[in-house]
Amino acid sequence: MKWSWKIGRAAGVNIHVHATFPLLLVWVAVIYYQQRGRWEDALAGLVFILALFAVVVLHEFGHALTARRFGIRTRDITLLPIGGLARMERMPDRPWQELLVALAGPAVNVVLASLLFAVLAVLGYGSAIFTDVNLIAGNFLARLAWVNVTLALFNLLPAFPMDGGRVLRAVLAMRLSYVQATSIAAAIGQGMAVLIGLLGLFGNPFLVLIALFVWMGAAQEASAAQLKSALSGLPVERVMTTEFHVLAPDDPLERAVEHVLASRQHDFPVLEEGRLVGMLNRSRLLSALSRNGPASPVGDAMQRNFPSVTAGDSVNHLLPRMREEDGRALPVVRDGELVGLLTTEGVSDYILVHAALDKSLRHEHAAHSP
């Protein structure tokens, strides 16, 4: 994710913190300091908020490690002021798998809360930890236990992008199509966003922020589901671009510049004696131009280790890989020969054209209906 810094790595997953996260730490320190004007209180607040986000990381690892059992890799986990985000390369294809992945995060919170309550019982705190609930002050372990309870319940709300929205979608998808299930779950989520937003207008602006987050998350999930449905089973050869310019390693960079200006092509396969030996994308081209000038050879700027796809591969499974790559195009090969380019623009054009055709067919059907 942009504007984030890597702070660690665990179980093969990078952990990042967003650039806005320090603002939360400053805000928490100020709030705790204002209570009694003591820096010790500010430090205690920071320690607690860091412990809370350690819990958030464990919650996200619950999702990540469960997804790994189904062969799904997690790119990274990013800490944001409003929580954590685990970026998976794709969502599970089967509803029961998505159900388990979605429930894994809250399950971690339930386990942590149970362990903390057990420790408190052993330490002799008694029933007071259940009757005097306070997330701001009081016993550190008790507050952390109740934070886990709160996170579990909040994340199980049936609204995207919370886990409860995915649970609802997975349950509905066991009886309905994936798109229908997502549409229903998204509509319910947006309804909840309206309720949360109305509550926020009566004195809690943070709830308004959460409502906007939920509303946009629901819309994105509905759009992603429609995209997945449109591309389901679609082979690369139906979408790939077959008219494009190629370069040679000895060509000067200015030749790539000419093609960019004339055709708006931004990613170039590099061929040597008919063999694909590299890819030159826009970012590498601009960097090499500023560093070495337009007369420098393409071979010095091109990417030599690059992924390729075959004409029969499924587009739906390749989109996450395209988002990961520095460029926006993947070379398509058949029997070792370059036959096309899979570009994000080509995929977008395919979706737009077929959406227009579907709309036309629906209008035609409606016109002939009695």
C-alpha positions as YAML, in Angstrom:
chain: A
units: angstrom
residues:
- id: 1
  name: MET
  ca: [0.00, 0.00, 0.00]
- id: 2
  name: LYS
  ca: [1.21, 3.52, -0.85]
- id: 3
  name: TRP
  ca: [2.41, 5.79, 1.96]
- id: 4
  name: SER
  ca: [3.27, 2.91, 4.25]
- id: 5
  name: TRP
  ca: [6.51, 1.71, 5.85]
- id: 6
  name: LYS
  ca: [7.63, -1.84, 6.52]
- id: 7
  name: ILE
  ca: [8.17, -2.43, 10.25]
- id: 8
  name: GLY
  ca: [8.63, -6.19, 10.33]
- id: 9
  name: ARG
  ca: [7.92, -9.61, 8.86]
- id: 10
  name: ALA
  ca: [6.38, -12.72, 10.41]
- id: 11
  name: ALA
  ca: [5.30, -16.07, 8.97]
- id: 12
  name: GLY
  ca: [6.35, -14.87, 5.51]
- id: 13
  name: VAL
  ca: [4.07, -11.80, 5.62]
- id: 14
  name: ASN
  ca: [5.37, -8.22, 5.65]
- id: 15
  name: ILE
  ca: [3.89, -5.89, 8.26]
- id: 16
  name: HIS
  ca: [3.51, -2.24, 7.28]
- id: 17
  name: VAL
  ca: [2.32, 0.85, 9.10]
- id: 18
  name: HIS
  ca: [0.53, 3.59, 7.18]
- id: 19
  name: ALA
  ca: [1.92, 7.12, 7.22]
- id: 20
  name: THR
  ca: [-1.21, 8.34, 9.02]
- id: 21
  name: PHE
  ca: [-0.74, 5.92, 11.92]
- id: 22
  name: PRO
  ca: [1.60, 8.21, 13.92]
- id: 23
  name: LEU
  ca: [-1.21, 10.80, 13.95]
- id: 24
  name: LEU
  ca: [-3.28, 8.34, 15.96]
- id: 25
  name: LEU
  ca: [-0.44, 7.90, 18.47]
- id: 26
  name: VAL
  ca: [-0.14, 11.67, 18.89]
- id: 27
  name: TRP
  ca: [-3.90, 12.01, 19.34]
- id: 28
  name: VAL
  ca: [-3.99, 9.23, 21.97]
- id: 29
  name: ALA
  ca: [-1.05, 10.76, 23.86]
- id: 30
  name: VAL
  ca: [-2.77, 14.16, 23.93]
- id: 31
  name: ILE
  ca: [-6.08, 12.69, 25.13]
- id: 32
  name: TYR
  ca: [-4.45, 10.80, 27.99]
- id: 33
  name: TYR
  ca: [-2.25, 13.75, 28.93]
- id: 34
  name: GLN
  ca: [-5.22, 16.12, 29.15]
- id: 35
  name: GLN
  ca: [-6.92, 13.97, 31.78]
- id: 36
  name: ARG
  ca: [-4.51, 14.93, 34.59]
- id: 37
  name: GLY
  ca: [-1.70, 16.79, 32.84]
- id: 38
  name: ARG
  ca: [0.81, 13.98, 33.47]
- id: 39
  name: TRP
  ca: [3.26, 12.61, 30.92]
- id: 40
  name: GLU
  ca: [3.03, 9.24, 32.67]
- id: 41
  name: ASP
  ca: [-0.62, 9.04, 31.59]
- id: 42
  name: ALA
  ca: [0.34, 9.87, 27.99]
- id: 43
  name: LEU
  ca: [2.95, 7.09, 28.02]
- id: 44
  name: ALA
  ca: [0.44, 4.64, 29.50]
- id: 45
  name: GLY
  ca: [-2.01, 5.54, 26.74]
- id: 46
  name: LEU
  ca: [0.61, 4.92, 24.07]
- id: 47
  name: VAL
  ca: [1.54, 1.55, 25.56]
- id: 48
  name: PHE
  ca: [-2.11, 0.50, 25.59]
- id: 49
  name: ILE
  ca: [-2.79, 1.62, 22.00]
- id: 50
  name: LEU
  ca: [0.31, -0.25, 20.82]
- id: 51
  name: ALA
  ca: [-0.91, -3.37, 22.66]
- id: 52
  name: LEU
  ca: [-4.29, -2.90, 20.99]
- id: 53
  name: PHE
  ca: [-2.71, -2.81, 17.55]
- id: 54
  name: ALA
  ca: [-0.61, -5.85, 18.37]
- id: 55
  name: VAL
  ca: [-3.96, -7.57, 18.89]
- id: 56
  name: VAL
  ca: [-5.10, -6.19, 15.51]
- id: 57
  name: VAL
  ca: [-2.02, -7.73, 13.86]
- id: 58
  name: LEU
  ca: [-2.79, -11.11, 15.43]
- id: 59
  name: HIS
  ca: [-6.39, -10.77, 14.20]
- id: 60
  name: GLU
  ca: [-5.15, -10.18, 10.64]
- id: 61
  name: PHE
  ca: [-2.73, -13.11, 10.91]
- id: 62
  name: GLY
  ca: [-5.74, -15.27, 11.76]
- id: 63
  name: HIS
  ca: [-7.10, -14.44, 8.30]
- id: 64
  name: ALA
  ca: [-3.73, -14.74, 6.58]
- id: 65
  name: LEU
  ca: [-2.74, -18.12, 8.01]
- id: 66
  name: THR
  ca: [-6.17, -19.61, 7.39]
- id: 67
  name: ALA
  ca: [-6.11, -18.38, 3.80]
- id: 68
  name: ARG
  ca: [-2.68, -19.96, 3.40]
- id: 69
  name: ARG
  ca: [-4.25, -23.36, 4.17]
- id: 70
  name: PHE
  ca: [-6.28, -22.89, 0.98]
- id: 71
  name: GLY
  ca: [-3.27, -21.88, -1.12]
- id: 72
  name: ILE
  ca: [-3.93, -18.14, -0.93]
- id: 73
  name: ARG
  ca: [-0.96, -15.89, -0.25]
- id: 74
  name: THR
  ca: [-1.21, -12.70, 1.80]
- id: 75
  name: ARG
  ca: [0.84, -9.87, 0.30]
- id: 76
  name: ASP
  ca: [1.12, -7.81, 3.48]
- id: 77
  name: ILE
  ca: [-0.64, -6.51, 6.58]
- id: 78
  name: THR
  ca: [-0.95, -2.74, 6.97]
- id: 79
  name: LEU
  ca: [-1.85, -0.92, 10.17]
- id: 80
  name: LEU
  ca: [-4.17, 2.07, 9.67]
- id: 81
  name: PRO
  ca: [-5.61, 4.45, 12.28]
- id: 82
  name: ILE
  ca: [-8.97, 2.67, 11.92]
- id: 83
  name: GLY
  ca: [-7.57, -0.87, 12.14]
- id: 84
  name: GLY
  ca: [-5.63, -3.41, 10.11]
- id: 85
  name: LEU
  ca: [-5.81, -4.59, 6.52]
- id: 86
  name: ALA
  ca: [-4.55, -7.94, 5.23]
- id: 87
  name: ARG
  ca: [-4.12, -7.83, 1.46]
- id: 88
  name: MET
  ca: [-4.69, -11.30, 0.03]
- id: 89
  name: GLU
  ca: [-3.85, -12.13, -3.56]
- id: 90
  name: ARG
  ca: [-7.44, -13.28, -4.02]
- id: 91
  name: MET
  ca: [-10.51, -14.33, -2.08]
- id: 92
  name: PRO
  ca: [-11.33, -18.05, -1.72]
- id: 93
  name: ASP
  ca: [-13.38, -19.48, -4.59]
- id: 94
  name: ARG
  ca: [-15.58, -21.68, -2.39]
- id: 95
  name: PRO
  ca: [-18.06, -20.14, 0.07]
- id: 96
  name: TRP
  ca: [-17.11, -22.44, 2.94]
- id: 97
  name: GLN
  ca: [-13.47, -21.45, 2.54]
- id: 98
  name: GLU
  ca: [-14.34, -17.75, 2.64]
- id: 99
  name: LEU
  ca: [-16.47, -18.42, 5.71]
- id: 100
  name: LEU
  ca: [-13.53, -20.00, 7.56]
- id: 101
  name: VAL
  ca: [-11.11, -17.25, 6.50]
- id: 102
  name: ALA
  ca: [-13.54, -14.54, 7.60]
- id: 103
  name: LEU
  ca: [-14.24, -16.17, 10.99]
- id: 104
  name: ALA
  ca: [-10.55, -16.80, 11.72]
- id: 105
  name: GLY
  ca: [-9.87, -13.16, 12.69]
- id: 106
  name: PRO
  ca: [-12.66, -12.83, 15.30]
- id: 107
  name: ALA
  ca: [-11.78, -16.33, 16.53]
- id: 108
  name: VAL
  ca: [-8.30, -15.05, 17.42]
- id: 109
  name: ASN
  ca: [-9.91, -12.26, 19.47]
- id: 110
  name: VAL
  ca: [-12.15, -14.74, 21.27]
- id: 111
  name: VAL
  ca: [-9.16, -16.92, 22.15]
- id: 112
  name: LEU
  ca: [-7.11, -13.92, 23.37]
- id: 113
  name: ALA
  ca: [-10.02, -12.61, 25.46]
- id: 114
  name: SER
  ca: [-10.52, -16.04, 27.03]
- id: 115
  name: LEU
  ca: [-6.83, -16.34, 27.90]
- id: 116
  name: LEU
  ca: [-6.72, -12.83, 29.41]
- id: 117
  name: PHE
  ca: [-9.84, -13.44, 31.49]
- id: 118
  name: ALA
  ca: [-8.35, -16.74, 32.70]
- id: 119
  name: VAL
  ca: [-5.14, -14.95, 33.73]
- id: 120
  name: LEU
  ca: [-7.17, -12.30, 35.58]
- id: 121
  name: ALA
  ca: [-9.13, -15.02, 37.38]
- id: 122
  name: VAL
  ca: [-5.90, -16.73, 38.46]
- id: 123
  name: LEU
  ca: [-4.59, -13.39, 39.73]
- id: 124
  name: GLY
  ca: [-7.71, -13.09, 41.87]
- id: 125
  name: TYR
  ca: [-9.51, -10.14, 40.30]
- id: 126
  name: GLY
  ca: [-12.90, -11.82, 40.67]
- id: 127
  name: SER
  ca: [-16.19, -10.74, 39.11]
- id: 128
  name: ALA
  ca: [-15.35, -7.02, 39.12]
- id: 129
  name: ILE
  ca: [-13.71, -7.31, 35.70]
- id: 130
  name: PHE
  ca: [-17.11, -8.36, 34.29]
- id: 131
  name: THR
  ca: [-19.27, -5.80, 36.08]
- id: 132
  name: ASP
  ca: [-17.02, -2.73, 35.86]
- id: 133
  name: VAL
  ca: [-16.11, -2.57, 32.17]
- id: 134
  name: ASN
  ca: [-13.88, 0.37, 31.24]
- id: 135
  name: LEU
  ca: [-11.78, 0.59, 28.07]
- id: 136
  name: ILE
  ca: [-10.16, 3.89, 29.05]
- id: 137
  name: ALA
  ca: [-8.95, 3.35, 32.60]
- id: 138
  name: GLY
  ca: [-8.45, 0.52, 35.04]
- id: 139
  name: ASN
  ca: [-6.57, -2.75, 34.95]
- id: 140
  name: PHE
  ca: [-4.43, -3.08, 31.80]
- id: 141
  name: LEU
  ca: [-5.17, -6.77, 31.20]
- id: 142
  name: ALA
  ca: [-8.89, -6.32, 31.81]
- id: 143
  name: ARG
  ca: [-9.07, -3.49, 29.31]
- id: 144
  name: LEU
  ca: [-7.14, -5.56, 26.77]
- id: 145
  name: ALA
  ca: [-9.51, -8.49, 27.32]
- id: 146
  name: TRP
  ca: [-12.56, -6.30, 26.71]
- id: 147
  name: VAL
  ca: [-10.89, -4.78, 23.65]
- id: 148
  name: ASN
  ca: [-10.70, -8.28, 22.17]
- id: 149
  name: VAL
  ca: [-14.38, -8.85, 22.93]
- id: 150
  name: THR
  ca: [-15.25, -5.52, 21.30]
- id: 151
  name: LEU
  ca: [-13.14, -6.24, 18.21]
- id: 152
  name: ALA
  ca: [-14.73, -9.66, 17.77]
- id: 153
  name: LEU
  ca: [-18.28, -8.28, 18.03]
- id: 154
  name: PHE
  ca: [-17.60, -5.22, 15.88]
- id: 155
  name: ASN
  ca: [-15.93, -7.25, 13.12]
- id: 156
  name: LEU
  ca: [-18.88, -9.64, 13.02]
- id: 157
  name: LEU
  ca: [-21.30, -6.87, 12.06]
- id: 158
  name: PRO
  ca: [-22.82, -7.96, 8.72]
- id: 159
  name: ALA
  ca: [-21.25, -5.13, 6.72]
- id: 160
  name: PHE
  ca: [-18.32, -4.95, 4.31]
- id: 161
  name: PRO
  ca: [-15.41, -4.60, 4.70]
- id: 162
  name: MET
  ca: [-15.79, -6.11, 8.19]
- id: 163
  name: ASP
  ca: [-15.52, -9.87, 8.58]
- id: 164
  name: GLY
  ca: [-19.26, -10.15, 9.22]
- id: 165
  name: GLY
  ca: [-19.97, -8.91, 5.71]
- id: 166
  name: ARG
  ca: [-17.83, -11.71, 4.28]
- id: 167
  name: VAL
  ca: [-19.48, -14.23, 6.60]
- id: 168
  name: LEU
  ca: [-22.91, -13.10, 5.36]
- id: 169
  name: ARG
  ca: [-21.78, -13.26, 1.73]
- id: 170
  name: ALA
  ca: [-20.32, -16.74, 2.21]
- id: 171
  name: VAL
  ca: [-23.54, -18.05, 3.79]
- id: 172
  name: LEU
  ca: [-25.69, -16.51, 1.04]
- id: 173
  name: ALA
  ca: [-23.33, -17.83, -1.67]
- id: 174
  name: MET
  ca: [-24.06, -21.37, -0.52]
- id: 175
  name: ARG
  ca: [-27.56, -20.90, -2.00]
- id: 176
  name: LEU
  ca: [-27.19, -17.98, -4.45]
- id: 177
  name: SER
  ca: [-24.71, -16.92, -7.09]
- id: 178
  name: TYR
  ca: [-21.60, -15.08, -5.92]
- id: 179
  name: VAL
  ca: [-22.76, -11.79, -7.48]
- id: 180
  name: GLN
  ca: [-26.25, -12.05, -5.97]
- id: 181
  name: ALA
  ca: [-24.83, -12.90, -2.55]
- id: 182
  name: THR
  ca: [-22.43, -9.97, -2.71]
- id: 183
  name: SER
  ca: [-25.15, -7.56, -3.85]
- id: 184
  name: ILE
  ca: [-27.41, -8.52, -0.94]
- id: 185
  name: ALA
  ca: [-24.57, -8.38, 1.60]
- id: 186
  name: ALA
  ca: [-23.41, -5.01, 0.20]
- id: 187
  name: ALA
  ca: [-26.93, -3.55, 0.41]
- id: 188
  name: ILE
  ca: [-27.26, -4.69, 4.03]
- id: 189
  name: GLY
  ca: [-23.83, -3.25, 4.78]
- id: 190
  name: GLN
  ca: [-24.70, 0.11, 3.28]
- id: 191
  name: GLY
  ca: [-27.91, 0.15, 5.29]
- id: 192
  name: MET
  ca: [-25.85, -0.37, 8.43]
- id: 193
  name: ALA
  ca: [-23.50, 2.40, 7.29]
- id: 194
  name: VAL
  ca: [-26.45, 4.80, 7.21]
- id: 195
  name: LEU
  ca: [-27.46, 3.80, 10.76]
- id: 196
  name: ILE
  ca: [-23.88, 4.15, 12.04]
- id: 197
  name: GLY
  ca: [-23.58, 7.54, 10.35]
- id: 198
  name: LEU
  ca: [-26.83, 8.78, 11.93]
- id: 199
  name: LEU
  ca: [-25.60, 7.71, 15.36]
- id: 200
  name: GLY
  ca: [-22.34, 9.53, 14.69]
- id: 201
  name: LEU
  ca: [-24.17, 12.78, 14.00]
- id: 202
  name: PHE
  ca: [-25.28, 12.82, 17.64]
- id: 203
  name: GLY
  ca: [-21.88, 13.48, 19.15]
- id: 204
  name: ASN
  ca: [-19.36, 10.94, 17.84]
- id: 205
  name: PRO
  ca: [-17.64, 12.04, 14.60]
- id: 206
  name: PHE
  ca: [-15.55, 8.85, 14.60]
- id: 207
  name: LEU
  ca: [-18.72, 6.87, 13.84]
- id: 208
  name: VAL
  ca: [-19.30, 9.05, 10.78]
- id: 209
  name: LEU
  ca: [-15.81, 8.11, 9.55]
- id: 210
  name: ILE
  ca: [-16.58, 4.43, 10.14]
- id: 211
  name: ALA
  ca: [-19.89, 4.81, 8.27]
- id: 212
  name: LEU
  ca: [-18.09, 6.25, 5.23]
- id: 213
  name: PHE
  ca: [-15.53, 3.44, 5.43]
- id: 214
  name: VAL
  ca: [-18.31, 0.81, 5.52]
- id: 215
  name: TRP
  ca: [-20.29, 2.44, 2.69]
- id: 216
  name: MET
  ca: [-17.27, 2.60, 0.36]
- id: 217
  name: GLY
  ca: [-16.19, -0.92, 1.35]
- id: 218
  name: ALA
  ca: [-19.61, -2.31, 0.42]
- id: 219
  name: ALA
  ca: [-19.56, -0.53, -2.95]
- id: 220
  name: GLN
  ca: [-16.05, -1.83, -3.71]
- id: 221
  name: GLU
  ca: [-17.01, -5.41, -2.85]
- id: 222
  name: ALA
  ca: [-20.07, -5.26, -5.12]
- id: 223
  name: SER
  ca: [-17.94, -3.88, -7.96]
- id: 224
  name: ALA
  ca: [-15.23, -6.51, -7.41]
- id: 225
  name: ALA
  ca: [-17.82, -9.31, -7.44]
- id: 226
  name: GLN
  ca: [-19.24, -8.10, -10.76]
- id: 227
  name: LEU
  ca: [-15.71, -7.90, -12.17]
- id: 228
  name: LYS
  ca: [-14.93, -11.43, -10.99]
- id: 229
  name: SER
  ca: [-18.15, -12.72, -12.55]
- id: 230
  name: ALA
  ca: [-17.49, -10.96, -15.85]
- id: 231
  name: LEU
  ca: [-13.99, -12.43, -16.11]
- id: 232
  name: SER
  ca: [-14.77, -15.88, -14.73]
- id: 233
  name: GLY
  ca: [-13.37, -18.55, -17.03]
- id: 234
  name: LEU
  ca: [-12.26, -15.96, -19.58]
- id: 235
  name: PRO
  ca: [-8.99, -16.99, -21.27]
- id: 236
  name: VAL
  ca: [-6.21, -14.47, -21.84]
- id: 237
  name: GLU
  ca: [-6.37, -14.86, -25.62]
- id: 238
  name: ARG
  ca: [-9.85, -13.28, -25.64]
- id: 239
  name: VAL
  ca: [-8.57, -10.09, -23.99]
- id: 240
  name: MET
  ca: [-4.92, -9.77, -24.95]
- id: 241
  name: THR
  ca: [-3.59, -7.06, -27.24]
- id: 242
  name: THR
  ca: [-2.05, -8.41, -30.45]
- id: 243
  name: GLU
  ca: [-0.97, -5.11, -32.03]
- id: 244
  name: PHE
  ca: [1.94, -3.56, -30.18]
- id: 245
  name: HIS
  ca: [5.47, -2.30, -30.66]
- id: 246
  name: VAL
  ca: [8.51, -4.30, -29.63]
- id: 247
  name: LEU
  ca: [12.06, -3.17, -28.94]
- id: 248
  name: ALA
  ca: [15.53, -4.69, -29.19]
- id: 249
  name: PRO
  ca: [18.15, -4.52, -26.41]
- id: 250
  name: ASP
  ca: [20.38, -2.32, -28.63]
- id: 251
  name: ASP
  ca: [17.63, 0.17, -29.47]
- id: 252
  name: PRO
  ca: [18.04, 3.63, -27.90]
- id: 253
  name: LEU
  ca: [15.51, 4.69, -25.33]
- id: 254
  name: GLU
  ca: [14.37, 7.49, -27.62]
- id: 255
  name: ARG
  ca: [12.72, 4.85, -29.82]
- id: 256
  name: ALA
  ca: [10.56, 3.80, -26.88]
- id: 257
  name: VAL
  ca: [9.73, 7.47, -26.29]
- id: 258
  name: GLU
  ca: [8.59, 7.79, -29.92]
- id: 259
  name: HIS
  ca: [6.24, 4.82, -29.51]
- id: 260
  name: VAL
  ca: [4.87, 6.19, -26.23]
- id: 261
  name: LEU
  ca: [4.05, 9.54, -27.81]
- id: 262
  name: ALA
  ca: [2.66, 8.07, -31.03]
- id: 263
  name: SER
  ca: [0.66, 5.13, -29.73]
- id: 264
  name: ARG
  ca: [0.33, 5.65, -25.95]
- id: 265
  name: GLN
  ca: [1.83, 2.20, -25.40]
- id: 266
  name: HIS
  ca: [3.62, 2.20, -22.04]
- id: 267
  name: ASP
  ca: [4.98, -1.34, -21.73]
- id: 268
  name: PHE
  ca: [7.30, -2.86, -24.32]
- id: 269
  name: PRO
  ca: [8.45, -6.44, -24.86]
- id: 270
  name: VAL
  ca: [12.15, -6.61, -25.71]
- id: 271
  name: LEU
  ca: [13.08, -9.25, -28.31]
- id: 272
  name: GLU
  ca: [16.52, -10.53, -29.29]
- id: 273
  name: GLU
  ca: [16.57, -12.75, -32.39]
- id: 274
  name: GLY
  ca: [12.85, -13.36, -31.92]
- id: 275
  name: ARG
  ca: [13.27, -14.42, -28.31]
- id: 276
  name: LEU
  ca: [11.64, -12.51, -25.44]
- id: 277
  name: VAL
  ca: [14.46, -11.34, -23.18]
- id: 278
  name: GLY
  ca: [12.99, -8.44, -21.23]
- id: 279
  name: MET
  ca: [10.21, -5.95, -20.50]
- id: 280
  name: LEU
  ca: [10.51, -2.18, -20.42]
- id: 281
  name: ASN
  ca: [7.75, -0.41, -18.50]
- id: 282
  name: ARG
  ca: [7.07, 3.28, -18.12]
- id: 283
  name: SER
  ca: [8.67, 3.72, -14.70]
- id: 284
  name: ARG
  ca: [11.92, 2.06, -15.85]
- id: 285
  name: LEU
  ca: [11.89, 4.11, -19.04]
- id: 286
  name: LEU
  ca: [11.49, 7.42, -17.21]
- id: 287
  name: SER
  ca: [14.12, 6.51, -14.64]
- id: 288
  name: ALA
  ca: [16.64, 5.52, -17.32]
- id: 289
  name: LEU
  ca: [15.91, 8.66, -19.36]
- id: 290
  name: SER
  ca: [16.62, 10.95, -16.42]
- id: 291
  name: ARG
  ca: [19.70, 8.99, -15.40]
- id: 292
  name: ASN
  ca: [21.35, 8.05, -18.71]
- id: 293
  name: GLY
  ca: [19.64, 10.06, -21.44]
- id: 294
  name: PRO
  ca: [17.68, 9.09, -24.58]
- id: 295
  name: ALA
  ca: [20.66, 7.58, -26.40]
- id: 296
  name: SER
  ca: [21.25, 4.85, -23.79]
- id: 297
  name: PRO
  ca: [20.31, 1.30, -24.84]
- id: 298
  name: VAL
  ca: [17.05, -0.39, -23.89]
- id: 299
  name: GLY
  ca: [19.00, -3.40, -22.59]
- id: 300
  name: ASP
  ca: [20.38, -1.36, -19.69]
- id: 301
  name: ALA
  ca: [16.92, -0.30, -18.52]
- id: 302
  name: MET
  ca: [14.75, -3.33, -19.22]
- id: 303
  name: GLN
  ca: [13.55, -5.81, -16.61]
- id: 304
  name: ARG
  ca: [15.24, -9.16, -17.24]
- id: 305
  name: ASN
  ca: [13.34, -11.22, -14.67]
- id: 306
  name: PHE
  ca: [9.65, -10.87, -15.42]
- id: 307
  name: PRO
  ca: [6.51, -13.03, -15.26]
- id: 308
  name: SER
  ca: [4.74, -14.23, -18.38]
- id: 309
  name: VAL
  ca: [1.39, -15.90, -19.01]
- id: 310
  name: THR
  ca: [-0.02, -18.26, -21.59]
- id: 311
  name: ALA
  ca: [-2.93, -17.63, -23.92]
- id: 312
  name: GLY
  ca: [-5.06, -20.20, -22.11]
- id: 313
  name: ASP
  ca: [-4.60, -18.80, -18.59]
- id: 314
  name: SER
  ca: [-7.63, -17.40, -16.78]
- id: 315
  name: VAL
  ca: [-7.75, -13.58, -16.69]
- id: 316
  name: ASN
  ca: [-9.56, -13.63, -13.36]
- id: 317
  name: HIS
  ca: [-6.63, -15.27, -11.58]
- id: 318
  name: LEU
  ca: [-4.06, -12.98, -13.22]
- id: 319
  name: LEU
  ca: [-5.48, -9.61, -12.17]
- id: 320
  name: PRO
  ca: [-3.92, -9.73, -8.67]
- id: 321
  name: ARG
  ca: [-0.53, -10.50, -10.23]
- id: 322
  name: MET
  ca: [-0.91, -7.56, -12.63]
- id: 323
  name: ARG
  ca: [-1.59, -5.22, -9.71]
- id: 324
  name: GLU
  ca: [1.56, -6.44, -8.01]
- id: 325
  name: GLU
  ca: [3.82, -5.87, -11.01]
- id: 326
  name: ASP
  ca: [5.63, -2.60, -11.55]
- id: 327
  name: GLY
  ca: [4.15, -2.35, -15.01]
- id: 328
  name: ARG
  ca: [0.61, -2.73, -16.26]
- id: 329
  name: ALA
  ca: [1.21, -5.44, -18.86]
- id: 330
  name: LEU
  ca: [2.16, -9.09, -18.91]
- id: 331
  name: PRO
  ca: [3.65, -10.77, -22.02]
- id: 332
  name: VAL
  ca: [1.59, -13.63, -23.41]
- id: 333
  name: VAL
  ca: [3.50, -16.57, -24.85]
- id: 334
  name: ARG
  ca: [2.50, -19.69, -26.75]
- id: 335
  name: ASP
  ca: [5.10, -22.43, -27.23]
- id: 336
  name: GLY
  ca: [7.79, -19.98, -26.18]
- id: 337
  name: GLU
  ca: [6.75, -17.36, -28.75]
- id: 338
  name: LEU
  ca: [5.39, -13.91, -27.88]
- id: 339
  name: VAL
  ca: [1.80, -13.66, -29.15]
- id: 340
  name: GLY
  ca: [0.31, -10.75, -27.22]
- id: 341
  name: LEU
  ca: [0.21, -8.44, -24.21]
- id: 342
  name: LEU
  ca: [-2.26, -8.64, -21.37]
- id: 343
  name: THR
  ca: [-2.88, -5.08, -20.22]
- id: 344
  name: THR
  ca: [-5.13, -3.52, -17.61]
- id: 345
  name: GLU
  ca: [-6.50, -1.23, -20.33]
- id: 346
  name: GLY
  ca: [-7.42, -4.24, -22.46]
- id: 347
  name: VAL
  ca: [-9.24, -5.89, -19.58]
- id: 348
  name: SER
  ca: [-11.09, -2.64, -18.79]
- id: 349
  name: ASP
  ca: [-12.12, -2.19, -22.44]
- id: 350
  name: TYR
  ca: [-13.44, -5.77, -22.56]
- id: 351
  name: ILE
  ca: [-15.54, -5.19, -19.44]
- id: 352
  name: LEU
  ca: [-16.94, -1.88, -20.73]
- id: 353
  name: VAL
  ca: [-17.84, -3.32, -24.14]
- id: 354
  name: HIS
  ca: [-19.58, -6.37, -22.69]
- id: 355
  name: ALA
  ca: [-21.41, -4.27, -20.10]
- id: 356
  name: ALA
  ca: [-22.75, -2.11, -22.96]
- id: 357
  name: LEU
  ca: [-23.77, -5.21, -24.94]
- id: 358
  name: ASP
  ca: [-25.52, -6.71, -21.91]
- id: 359
  name: LYS
  ca: [-27.38, -3.45, -21.36]
- id: 360
  name: SER
  ca: [-28.43, -3.40, -25.02]
- id: 361
  name: LEU
  ca: [-29.69, -6.98, -24.80]
- id: 362
  name: ARG
  ca: [-31.69, -6.19, -21.66]
- id: 363
  name: HIS
  ca: [-33.31, -3.19, -23.37]
- id: 364
  name: GLU
  ca: [-34.10, -5.29, -26.44]
- id: 365
  name: HIS
  ca: [-35.60, -8.01, -24.26]
- id: 366
  name: ALA
  ca: [-37.69, -5.46, -22.35]
- id: 367
  name: ALA
  ca: [-38.93, -3.93, -25.63]
- id: 368
  name: HIS
  ca: [-40.17, -7.32, -26.89]
- id: 369
  name: SER
  ca: [-41.71, -8.34, -23.56]
- id: 370
  name: PRO
  ca: [-45.54, -8.12, -23.38]
...
